[in-house]
Amino acid sequence: MRSVIRAMSLRSLKLDYRSWIVIWILSLLLLWEGIAWILHMWMSPQQATSRLPYLHDVLAALVRYSGTLAEQGAVTFGNAAIGFAGGAMLGLMLALLMSAAVWLERTLSPYVISSQMIPIIGLAPIVYGIIHHAEWARIVMAAYVTFFPIVIHTLKGLKSAAPEHLELMRSCGASLTARYIKCLLPSALPGLFSGMKIAAPLAVTSSIVVELMGAPDGLGVLMVSSLYYGSAQVGMFWATIMLSIGIGLISYLVISLAERWLTPWQPEFRAKGGNAV
């Protein structure tokens, strides 16, 4: 009887991952406010604010400059989304081609891997200097950071298809197109979504890096201008940081929801559905 009561109490205290995320975020925000309070106790207000402002001041700046932040955030997110979509399509097509021909995979793999050896902070000014168009430079950089994780994870998913399923389809006379549609692509979907979840925040970051190089608009421009005015605009600076983090998180969550809707057969989704029942 005691063991049953203990098991029931432990089960009632068990929190799902959403509750732990909320607790973690609230703990992080409280830690931020506490560190800012300590800095203001030991330093002058101007010095403390320049290092870490109060969280409520940052939230006030988010509300005060909401119009400007929404306008510039839409520019950054729009270009990042276009580049992300283009990079995802390029990565998916390349992964399909590499899975269809082993020689093509062996030929292209070194170039795909070496293309990611150039850091974004070094490539962004080169791309912006060549194109000399902020919008296209942001799109190109977002596509650049997107296609690599898409290729790697999608190709891994394509290779994870059960050999006996493919052999059965071959014995039944299924065409190559049918094998991809019925077997290979469903096996590749979890890997594709994993690559997309990695690439989505990187696409936003790469667009902001381009904007730091001298673009006329975007969140990166707000960051640079806020740093120029120093402590007078420190709230705006941190507000742009918070907004860029929020855009990345929203992108990640949207892709996660699409993954759960399109790939309900994955074990983690089946386990969650069983626990919910």
C-alpha positions in Angstrom: 0.0 0.0 0.0 2.8 2.4 0.9 4.5 1.7 -2.4 1.4 2.4 -4.3 0.9 5.7 -2.5 4.5 6.6 -3.1 4.2 5.8 -6.8 1.1 7.9 -7.1 2.7 10.8 -5.4 5.7 10.7 -7.6 3.5 10.4 -10.7 1.6 13.5 -9.6 4.8 15.4 -9.1 6.1 14.5 -12.5 6.1 17.4 -14.9 6.0 17.2 -18.7 8.6 18.9 -20.8 6.4 22.0 -21.4 6.2 22.7 -17.7 10.0 22.3 -17.4 10.5 24.8 -20.2 8.3 27.3 -18.5 10.1 26.8 -15.2 13.5 27.1 -16.9 12.5 30.3 -18.7 11.1 31.9 -15.5 14.2 30.9 -13.5 16.4 32.4 -16.2 14.5 35.7 -16.2 14.6 35.9 -12.3 18.4 35.2 -12.5 18.7 38.1 -15.0 16.8 40.5 -12.7 18.9 39.3 -9.7 22.2 39.8 -11.4 21.2 43.2 -12.7 20.2 44.2 -9.1 23.6 43.1 -7.8 25.4 45.1 -10.5 23.4 48.2 -9.6 24.3 47.8 -6.0 28.0 47.7 -6.6 28.3 50.1 -9.6 27.0 53.4 -10.7 23.6 53.2 -12.5 25.2 54.1 -15.9 27.9 51.4 -15.6 25.5 48.8 -14.4 23.0 49.5 -17.1 25.6 49.4 -19.8 26.6 45.9 -18.7 23.2 44.4 -17.9 20.0 46.4 -17.6 17.0 45.4 -15.5 14.7 43.0 -17.3 11.7 45.2 -16.7 13.5 48.1 -18.5 14.1 45.9 -21.5 10.5 44.8 -21.5 9.5 48.5 -21.3 11.7 49.2 -24.3 10.0 46.4 -26.2 6.6 48.0 -25.6 7.9 51.6 -26.2 9.6 50.8 -29.5 7.2 48.0 -30.6 6.3 49.7 -33.9 9.9 50.2 -35.0 10.9 46.7 -33.8 8.0 45.1 -35.6 8.8 46.9 -38.8 12.5 46.1 -38.8 11.9 42.6 -37.5 9.6 41.9 -40.4 12.4 42.9 -42.8 14.9 40.6 -41.1 12.5 37.7 -40.7 11.1 38.0 -44.3 14.5 37.8 -45.9 15.6 35.0 -43.6 12.4 33.1 -44.4 12.9 33.4 -48.1 16.5 32.3 -47.8 15.6 29.5 -45.5 13.0 28.2 -48.0 15.4 28.4 -50.9 18.2 26.7 -48.9 15.8 23.9 -47.7 14.7 23.2 -51.3 18.3 23.2 -52.5 19.4 20.9 -49.7 16.4 18.5 -50.2 17.1 18.2 -53.9 20.8 17.7 -53.4 20.1 15.0 -50.8 17.8 13.2 -53.2 20.4 13.3 -55.9 23.1 12.1 -53.6 20.9 9.2 -52.4 20.1 8.1 -55.9 23.7 7.9 -57.1 26.6 6.8 -54.7 29.2 8.3 -57.0 27.5 11.7 -56.8 27.5 11.5 -53.0 31.2 10.7 -53.0 31.9 13.5 -55.4 29.8 16.2 -53.8 30.3 15.4 -50.1 33.8 17.0 -49.8 32.5 20.2 -51.4 29.4 20.3 -49.3 31.4 19.9 -46.1 34.2 22.4 -47.1 31.6 25.0 -48.0 30.7 25.3 -44.3 34.3 25.9 -43.2 34.0 29.6 -43.9 32.6 31.5 -40.9 29.5 33.5 -41.3 31.2 36.7 -40.0 33.8 36.4 -42.7 31.6 35.4 -45.6 28.8 38.0 -44.9 30.9 41.0 -45.9 32.2 39.2 -49.0 28.7 38.3 -50.2 27.4 41.8 -49.4 30.3 43.4 -51.2 29.8 41.2 -54.3 26.0 41.5 -54.5 25.8 45.0 -53.0 22.1 44.6 -52.3 21.1 44.1 -48.7 17.9 42.1 -49.4 19.6 39.6 -51.7 22.7 39.3 -49.5 20.5 38.4 -46.5 18.6 35.8 -48.6 21.9 34.3 -50.0 23.4 34.0 -46.5 20.2 32.5 -45.0 20.2 29.9 -47.8 23.9 29.2 -47.3 23.5 28.3 -43.6 20.3 26.3 -44.3 21.3 23.9 -47.0 24.1 22.1 -45.2 22.1 20.7 -42.2 19.2 19.9 -44.6 21.5 17.9 -46.8 23.2 16.0 -44.0 20.1 15.1 -42.0 17.9 14.4 -45.0 20.5 12.1 -46.6 20.8 10.3 -43.3 17.1 9.8 -43.2 17.0 8.5 -46.7 19.7 5.9 -45.8 17.7 4.8 -42.8 14.9 3.3 -44.9 14.4 -0.4 -44.1 16.2 -2.5 -46.8 13.5 -5.2 -46.6 10.9 -2.6 -47.5 12.9 -1.5 -50.5 13.6 -5.0 -51.6 9.9 -5.8 -51.4 9.0 -2.9 -53.6 11.6 -3.8 -56.1 10.3 -7.4 -56.2 6.8 -6.0 -56.8 8.1 -4.0 -59.8 7.7 -0.6 -58.1 9.4 2.3 -60.0 12.1 4.5 -58.6 9.6 7.3 -58.2 7.2 5.0 -56.3 10.0 3.8 -54.0 10.9 7.4 -53.1 7.3 8.5 -52.5 6.2 5.4 -50.6 9.3 4.5 -48.6 12.3 6.8 -48.9 10.7 10.2 -48.4 8.7 9.1 -45.3 11.9 7.7 -43.8 13.7 11.0 -44.6 11.0 13.3 -43.1 12.3 13.1 -39.5 15.8 13.9 -40.6 14.5 16.8 -42.8 12.7 18.3 -39.9 15.8 18.0 -37.7 17.8 19.9 -40.2 15.2 22.5 -40.5 15.0 23.0 -36.7 18.8 23.6 -36.7 18.8 25.8 -39.7 15.9 28.1 -38.9 17.5 30.1 -36.1 20.8 30.2 -38.0 19.0 31.8 -41.0 17.8 34.6 -38.8 21.3 35.0 -37.3 23.0 35.2 -40.7 20.5 37.8 -41.9 21.4 40.0 -38.9 25.1 39.5 -39.5 24.6 40.9 -43.0 22.7 43.8 -41.6 25.7 44.6 -39.4 27.8 45.1 -42.5 25.9 48.3 -43.5 22.4 47.3 -44.6 19.9 50.2 -44.6 17.3 48.4 -42.5 16.7 45.4 -40.2 17.3 44.4 -36.6 21.1 44.5 -37.2 20.9 48.2 -38.0 18.9 48.9 -34.8 21.6 47.0 -32.9 24.4 49.1 -34.4 22.6 52.4 -33.9 21.7 51.5 -30.3 25.4 50.8 -29.6 26.4 54.1 -31.1 24.2 56.0 -28.6 25.6 54.1 -25.7 23.7 53.8 -22.4 21.0 56.1 -23.7 19.7 53.4 -26.0 20.8 50.3 -24.1 17.1 49.3 -23.7 16.6 49.3 -27.5 19.8 47.2 -27.9 18.6 44.5 -25.6 15.1 44.7 -27.0 16.5 43.8 -30.5 18.4 40.9 -28.9 15.2 39.7 -27.2 13.2 40.0 -30.5 15.8 38.1 -32.5 15.7 35.3 -29.9 12.0 35.3 -30.0 11.9 35.0 -33.8 14.3 32.1 -33.7 12.3 30.3 -31.0 9.0 30.9 -32.9 10.6 29.5 -36.0 11.7 26.4 -34.1 8.3 25.9 -32.5 6.5 26.2 -35.8 8.7 23.6 -37.5 8.3 21.3 -34.4 4.5 21.6 -34.7 4.7 20.8 -38.4 6.9 17.8 -37.7 4.4 16.4 -35.1 1.6 16.9 -37.6 3.3 15.4 -40.6 5.3 12.6 -38.8 3.0 11.2 -36.1 4.6 7.8 -36.4 7.8 8.9 -34.6 8.2 7.1 -31.2 8.4 10.3 -29.1 5.0 11.5 -30.5 3.4 8.1 -30.0 4.7 8.0 -26.4 3.3 11.5 -25.7 -0.1 10.5 -27.1 -0.2 7.4 -25.0 0.7 9.3 -21.8 -2.0 11.9 -22.6 -4.6 9.1 -22.8 
